Amino acid sequence: MENPSSFASPGGIEIPQIGNPLASDAIIYPTHRMHHVTGTNYIKNISTRFLWPDFIGPLFLLADSDLWTWDDTGNIAASLGSGKTVVAGNAYPFVYDRTVAKWYPMSDVKQDGV
């Protein structure tokens, strides 16, 4: 896969950073640095299959509704919190640690619970 952080020719136009919307599900498959997330399901795993080699983030999941959340039963290191869902209009950043194969929500997300 082409590195989305690079510039495309002609004229140094940046490759789009936002991929198609992802439906919340047990596994999501991001292809870009940012995705809007739709639906009402728990996200348990974030696949790295379609990301470029050595990508560690940040990956931004953009909330268009207050109806989805994530938990820590898969490859996400920390849950949003019992009974909590995202807040519409916010971006939720994650970084990936390849040594343990886990995505980590950035600290302000976990502390604020939003």
Contacts in CASP RR format, 6 or more apart in sequence:
PFRMAT RR
TARGET T0000
AUTHOR 0000-0000-0000
METHOD contacts of the structure
MODEL  1
MENPSSFASPGGIEIPQIGNPLASDAIIYPTHRMHHVTGTNYIKNISTRF
LWPDFIGPLFLLADSDLWTWDDTGNIAASLGSGKTVVAGNAYPFVYDRTV
AKWYPMSDVKQDGV
1 31 0 8 1.000
1 50 0 8 1.000
1 51 0 8 1.000
1 52 0 8 1.000
2 15 0 8 1.000
2 52 0 8 1.000
3 52 0 8 1.000
4 15 0 8 1.000
4 16 0 8 1.000
4 17 0 8 1.000
4 32 0 8 1.000
4 33 0 8 1.000
4 52 0 8 1.000
5 15 0 8 1.000
5 33 0 8 1.000
6 15 0 8 1.000
7 13 0 8 1.000
7 14 0 8 1.000
7 15 0 8 1.000
8 14 0 8 1.000
8 15 0 8 1.000
16 32 0 8 1.000
17 32 0 8 1.000
17 33 0 8 1.000
17 34 0 8 1.000
18 32 0 8 1.000
18 33 0 8 1.000
18 34 0 8 1.000
18 35 0 8 1.000
18 36 0 8 1.000
18 62 0 8 1.000
19 30 0 8 1.000
19 31 0 8 1.000
19 32 0 8 1.000
19 34 0 8 1.000
19 35 0 8 1.000
20 31 0 8 1.000
20 35 0 8 1.000
21 35 0 8 1.000
21 36 0 8 1.000
21 37 0 8 1.000
21 38 0 8 1.000
21 64 0 8 1.000
22 28 0 8 1.000
22 29 0 8 1.000
22 30 0 8 1.000
22 35 0 8 1.000
22 36 0 8 1.000
22 37 0 8 1.000
22 38 0 8 1.000
22 61 0 8 1.000
23 37 0 8 1.000
23 38 0 8 1.000
23 39 0 8 1.000
23 41 0 8 1.000
24 37 0 8 1.000
24 38 0 8 1.000
24 39 0 8 1.000
24 40 0 8 1.000
24 41 0 8 1.000
24 42 0 8 1.000
24 43 0 8 1.000
24 67 0 8 1.000
24 68 0 8 1.000
25 41 0 8 1.000
25 43 0 8 1.000
26 41 0 8 1.000
26 42 0 8 1.000
26 43 0 8 1.000
26 44 0 8 1.000
26 45 0 8 1.000
27 43 0 8 1.000
27 44 0 8 1.000
27 45 0 8 1.000
27 46 0 8 1.000
27 47 0 8 1.000
28 35 0 8 1.000
28 37 0 8 1.000
28 43 0 8 1.000
28 45 0 8 1.000
28 46 0 8 1.000
28 47 0 8 1.000
29 47 0 8 1.000
29 49 0 8 1.000
29 50 0 8 1.000
30 46 0 8 1.000
30 47 0 8 1.000
30 50 0 8 1.000
30 51 0 8 1.000
30 59 0 8 1.000
31 50 0 8 1.000
31 51 0 8 1.000
33 57 0 8 1.000
33 58 0 8 1.000
33 59 0 8 1.000
33 60 0 8 1.000
34 59 0 8 1.000
34 60 0 8 1.000
34 61 0 8 1.000
34 62 0 8 1.000
34 91 0 8 1.000
35 60 0 8 1.000
35 61 0 8 1.000
35 62 0 8 1.000
36 62 0 8 1.000
36 63 0 8 1.000
36 64 0 8 1.000
37 43 0 8 1.000
37 61 0 8 1.000
37 62 0 8 1.000
37 63 0 8 1.000
37 64 0 8 1.000
37 68 0 8 1.000
37 86 0 8 1.000
38 64 0 8 1.000
38 65 0 8 1.000
38 68 0 8 1.000
39 65 0 8 1.000
39 67 0 8 1.000
39 68 0 8 1.000
40 67 0 8 1.000
40 68 0 8 1.000
41 68 0 8 1.000
42 68 0 8 1.000
42 69 0 8 1.000
42 70 0 8 1.000
42 71 0 8 1.000
43 61 0 8 1.000
43 68 0 8 1.000
43 69 0 8 1.000
43 70 0 8 1.000
43 71 0 8 1.000
43 76 0 8 1.000
44 70 0 8 1.000
44 71 0 8 1.000
44 73 0 8 1.000
44 74 0 8 1.000
44 75 0 8 1.000
44 76 0 8 1.000
45 74 0 8 1.000
45 75 0 8 1.000
45 76 0 8 1.000
46 59 0 8 1.000
46 75 0 8 1.000
46 76 0 8 1.000
46 94 0 8 1.000
46 96 0 8 1.000
46 103 0 8 1.000
48 55 0 8 1.000
48 96 0 8 1.000
51 59 0 8 1.000
54 98 0 8 1.000
55 96 0 8 1.000
56 95 0 8 1.000
56 96 0 8 1.000
56 97 0 8 1.000
56 98 0 8 1.000
57 94 0 8 1.000
57 95 0 8 1.000
57 96 0 8 1.000
58 93 0 8 1.000
58 94 0 8 1.000
58 95 0 8 1.000
58 106 0 8 1.000
59 93 0 8 1.000
59 94 0 8 1.000
59 95 0 8 1.000
59 96 0 8 1.000
59 103 0 8 1.000
60 91 0 8 1.000
60 92 0 8 1.000
60 93 0 8 1.000
60 94 0 8 1.000
61 86 0 8 1.000
61 91 0 8 1.000
61 92 0 8 1.000
61 93 0 8 1.000
61 94 0 8 1.000
62 89 0 8 1.000
62 90 0 8 1.000
62 91 0 8 1.000
62 92 0 8 1.000
63 86 0 8 1.000
63 87 0 8 1.000
63 88 0 8 1.000
63 89 0 8 1.000
63 90 0 8 1.000
63 91 0 8 1.000
63 92 0 8 1.000
64 88 0 8 1.000
64 89 0 8 1.000
65 86 0 8 1.000
65 88 0 8 1.000
66 85 0 8 1.000
66 86 0 8 1.000
66 87 0 8 1.000
66 88 0 8 1.000
67 85 0 8 1.000
67 86 0 8 1.000
68 85 0 8 1.000
68 86 0 8 1.000
69 79 0 8 1.000
69 80 0 8 1.000
69 81 0 8 1.000
69 83 0 8 1.000
69 84 0 8 1.000
69 85 0 8 1.000
69 86 0 8 1.000
70 76 0 8 1.000
70 79 0 8 1.000
70 80 0 8 1.000
70 105 0 8 1.000
71 79 0 8 1.000
71 80 0 8 1.000
71 81 0 8 1.000
72 78 0 8 1.000
72 79 0 8 1.000
75 101 0 8 1.000
75 102 0 8 1.000
75 103 0 8 1.000
76 94 0 8 1.000
76 102 0 8 1.000
76 103 0 8 1.000
76 104 0 8 1.000
76 105 0 8 1.000
77 97 0 8 1.000
77 102 0 8 1.000
77 103 0 8 1.000
77 104 0 8 1.000
77 105 0 8 1.000
78 104 0 8 1.000
78 105 0 8 1.000
78 110 0 8 1.000
80 86 0 8 1.000
80 105 0 8 1.000
80 109 0 8 1.000
80 110 0 8 1.000
80 113 0 8 1.000
81 113 0 8 1.000
84 113 0 8 1.000
86 92 0 8 1.000
86 114 0 8 1.000
87 114 0 8 1.000
90 114 0 8 1.000
92 105 0 8 1.000
92 109 0 8 1.000
93 105 0 8 1.000
93 106 0 8 1.000
93 109 0 8 1.000
94 103 0 8 1.000
94 104 0 8 1.000
94 105 0 8 1.000
94 106 0 8 1.000
95 103 0 8 1.000
95 104 0 8 1.000
95 106 0 8 1.000
96 102 0 8 1.000
96 103 0 8 1.000
96 104 0 8 1.000
97 103 0 8 1.000
97 104 0 8 1.000
END
